[in-house]
Amino acid sequence: MIRGIWTIGVVLFCLNAWAQYDCNNYHKFNCPRSGDRKFNLNGQSKSAMVQVGVETDLNVIVYRGQDYRISLCADRTVLGENVQFQILQNERVAKQVTELETDYVEELDDNGEPTGELVEVKRTVKKDVYVNELKVLYDNRQDDMSQEIEFSITSTKRLIIRVLGHGPEKVKIKKNAEQMDIGCVGVLLEHMPTPELGF
Amino acid sequence: MQNSPIALLAALLFFAACSQEKPEAVQLQADPVENAQRAEDEGVAYYLVPAPNELFSLIEGHVEMGQLERLNPVENVEKYADATHRALNFGVFATDLIYTSRGENSVEVIRYFVTVKKMAEEMGIASAFEDKVFRQLEADVTTGDSLKLISLEAYYRAYESLEQNEKGTDLALLVTGGWLESLYMTMASMDSFEPGGVIEQAIADQKYTLDNLIELNLQYNTSVGSIDVLAMLEGIRGIFDGMDVVPTNENTESSSGRMILGGTETVRMDAEQYQDLRQAIISARQTITMNEEV
């Protein structure tokens, strides 16, 4: 009898551990949908395995003229009661940099004739390089750790939804038990055309 | 001895669970977010691209969306023997399916659905297209909204199935083919160029989508197949990079009453840039579909 209970316990433990490594569609079954039925499920919704203390970025595109709702759901026993999340704008912008380039030219003698030797000539050139500039647009630490947000978009943007789990407050996680600090996070994205209010 | 089968099952499950591949190990960070750049450098990043229906939704009502002769003919499916062409055109046909579902020609919808389903079988994700879905399609062919939903469901299922089966390269190519086709069909629907018009703006805004698409292709290194997809996309990005992003003061309040997130910078595209982009998209689409006609 005891052996049976032990066996079932092991099975349940293993199934739980297994489930933690398979987060597919976690958002579909765990993140609360909006009560407003005009919101449609957005295909950029995603679930991922997240490690405590490690930032995970979801890069999404939001279109102008649309309202969006983002809601989070997470394995609270592993990642903590409320997951920290930020929304950042990611813009690829050109920056001009000055670089030193080396050319090799034929050396000329006093009469202007080539000597057959090559000499180094250094010159500065200005070039455009592209870098990603990030700007924080929302931080749920300034919003009572809210796990959802609704907003309008008036110009198309490339956003990063940055998620960070701090772990449960009162449980000290051992550093050598990394498998216990990985849990599922779901990011549910919903959208609808920005509705016009009034008559 | 009575418990042996259970114990064996438990042992098998234990090893299965404990041998699951762990996500890429990343160093723990004790402090909360200090600066915005850090996760890009040290964390884990996923790049997503809106499904083609989102672009079609933006332009619907502003253009005639009945350019069925511009779709990639389903007969072409036999041409795509190599893995790169097959995955790219899987995205093209899935997008054509979404496009046709917005019209009234249900026969075309079924033809494209059957083609997408066939390609899914060839790519080893047949389970994504259970018969139940197809039966639902047959039952609902007269209902426009059902067709839209089922076509979109087919796209999502293909996407999720490739993701779950860890076919990352095929996934990146599917999304790339879908993006190119949605942009191609949008441009094919236009009669003329109107600076700042709704459709023109939706096209210019693809600048941002392309950035994510390139990152996705970089993650799965799609430059090594029969087409250098990354080089193709970088060529298109060169045109978008030439477009100015200017701040505008319009729409400082949302008509829905929700907060407006971020500023109102707008990508500006002129007629010459539009023509360059159009040529680049036509050329890329010809390369992937192997179609001669434009």
Interface residues (C-beta under 8 A of the other chain):
Chain A: R3 G4 T7 I8 V10 V11 C14 L15 A17 W18 Y21 D22 N24 N25 N42 G43 Q44 K46 A48 M49 V50 Q51 V52 G53 V54 E55 T56 D57 L58 N59 V60 I61 V62 Y63 R64 G65 D67 Y68 Q84 Q86 I87 L88 Q89 N90 E91 R92 A94 Y130 N132 L134 K135 V136 L137 Y138 R141 E150 F151 S152 I153 T154 S155 T156 K157 R158 L159 I160 R162 L164 H166 K175 E178 Q179 I182 H191 P193 T194 P195 E196 L197
Chain B: N3 I6 A7 L9 A10 L13 F14 A16 A17 C18 Q20 E21 K22 P23 A25 V26 Q27 L28 Q29 A30 P32 V33 A36 Q37 R38 A39 E40 E42 G43 V44 A45 Y46 Y47 L48 V49 P50 A51 E54 S57 L58 L152 Y155 Y156 Y159 E160 E163 Q164 Q201 A202 D205 Y208 T209 D211 N212 E215 D241 V245 T248 E250 N251 S254 S255 S256 G257 R258 M259 I260 L261 G262 G263 T264 E265 T266 V267
